Amino acid sequence: MRKPFRWEADCLADDPFAGDFGNGEVALSDKMVTNRGGGTCHTCAGPCEPGTRNRVLTERGDEGLETFRWCQPCCFAMAVYDRRPSIGDARFALGEQRRAEMRGVA
């Protein structure tokens, strides 16, 4: 079995929804994966490129199952958030900008 990089353990230790008010969601799976099929990052709204390491979290809540994916740059930002929150804040701001552009609000 491959030993994970240290940044991956630090990424998984970060709570991506800290400060949010939840409705009793239960995490069913929270792991680092090598992306095979792409996807969209929950934080920066950018592409999750195939062949990169991504965090994938699946939760069960009142609305059913929901899966969240984070791209490798956002995973790095999560890994250092306790020391450099400005990096994570910049990734979040990028996501807000991208979502606004998709809605045509920019």
C-alpha positions as CSV (number, residue, x, y, z in Angstrom):
1,M,0.0,0.0,0.0
2,R,1.3,3.4,-0.9
3,K,2.1,5.7,2.0
4,P,0.3,9.0,1.6
5,F,2.2,12.3,1.3
6,R,2.3,14.4,4.5
7,W,0.2,17.1,2.9
8,E,-2.6,14.6,2.2
9,A,-2.9,13.8,5.9
10,D,-2.9,17.5,6.7
11,C,-5.6,18.1,4.0
12,L,-7.8,15.4,5.5
13,A,-7.4,16.8,9.0
14,D,-8.9,20.1,7.8
15,D,-12.6,20.6,8.2
16,P,-13.7,22.1,4.9
17,F,-17.1,23.1,6.4
18,A,-15.9,24.6,9.7
19,G,-18.2,27.4,10.8
20,D,-21.1,26.3,8.6
21,F,-24.3,25.4,10.2
22,G,-25.1,21.8,9.3
23,N,-28.2,19.7,9.6
24,G,-26.6,16.6,11.2
25,E,-24.8,15.4,8.1
26,V,-22.8,12.2,8.6
27,A,-19.5,11.7,6.7
28,L,-19.6,8.2,5.0
29,S,-16.3,8.6,3.2
30,D,-13.5,11.2,3.3
31,K,-10.4,10.2,1.4
32,M,-7.7,11.2,-1.1
33,V,-8.0,9.7,-4.5
34,T,-6.1,9.8,-7.8
35,N,-8.6,11.4,-10.1
36,R,-9.5,9.4,-13.2
37,G,-12.6,11.1,-14.6
38,G,-12.3,14.9,-13.9
39,G,-15.0,16.9,-12.1
40,T,-15.4,20.3,-10.6
41,C,-13.8,21.6,-7.4
42,H,-16.2,22.5,-4.6
43,T,-14.0,25.4,-3.4
44,C,-12.5,27.1,-6.5
45,A,-15.1,25.9,-9.1
46,G,-12.3,24.9,-11.4
47,P,-11.6,21.6,-13.0
48,C,-10.3,18.6,-11.1
49,E,-7.7,17.3,-13.6
50,P,-7.4,13.6,-14.3
51,G,-4.2,12.1,-12.8
52,T,-4.0,14.6,-9.9
53,R,-4.8,13.9,-6.2
54,N,-8.2,15.0,-5.0
55,R,-10.1,14.9,-1.8
56,V,-13.5,13.3,-2.1
57,L,-16.1,13.6,0.8
58,T,-19.4,11.8,0.7
59,E,-22.0,12.7,3.3
60,R,-25.5,11.5,4.2
61,G,-28.0,14.1,5.4
62,D,-31.6,15.0,5.2
63,E,-31.3,15.7,1.4
64,G,-29.8,12.2,0.8
65,L,-26.2,11.5,-0.3
66,E,-24.0,14.4,-1.4
67,T,-20.4,14.1,-2.7
68,F,-17.9,17.0,-2.7
69,R,-14.6,17.0,-4.6
70,W,-11.6,19.3,-4.2
71,C,-8.8,19.8,-6.8
72,Q,-5.2,19.4,-5.9
73,P,-4.4,23.1,-5.5
74,C,-7.3,23.5,-3.1
75,C,-6.1,20.3,-1.2
76,F,-2.7,22.0,-0.8
77,A,-4.5,25.1,0.5
78,M,-6.4,23.0,3.0
79,A,-3.2,21.3,4.2
80,V,-1.6,24.6,5.1
81,Y,-4.7,26.5,6.2
82,D,-3.8,26.6,9.8
83,R,-0.5,28.3,8.9
84,R,-1.4,30.3,5.8
85,P,-5.2,30.9,5.7
86,S,-4.7,33.5,3.0
87,I,-4.0,30.8,0.4
88,G,-7.3,29.0,1.2
89,D,-9.2,32.4,1.2
90,A,-7.8,33.2,-2.2
91,R,-9.0,29.8,-3.5
92,F,-12.4,30.4,-2.1
93,A,-12.5,33.9,-3.7
94,L,-11.5,32.4,-7.0
95,G,-14.5,30.1,-6.7
96,E,-16.9,32.9,-5.9
97,Q,-15.6,34.8,-9.0
98,R,-16.0,31.7,-11.3
99,R,-19.5,31.0,-10.0
100,A,-20.5,34.6,-10.6
101,E,-19.1,34.5,-14.1
102,M,-21.1,31.3,-14.8
103,R,-24.3,33.0,-13.6
104,G,-23.4,36.0,-15.8
105,V,-23.2,38.4,-12.8
106,A,-19.5,39.3,-13.3
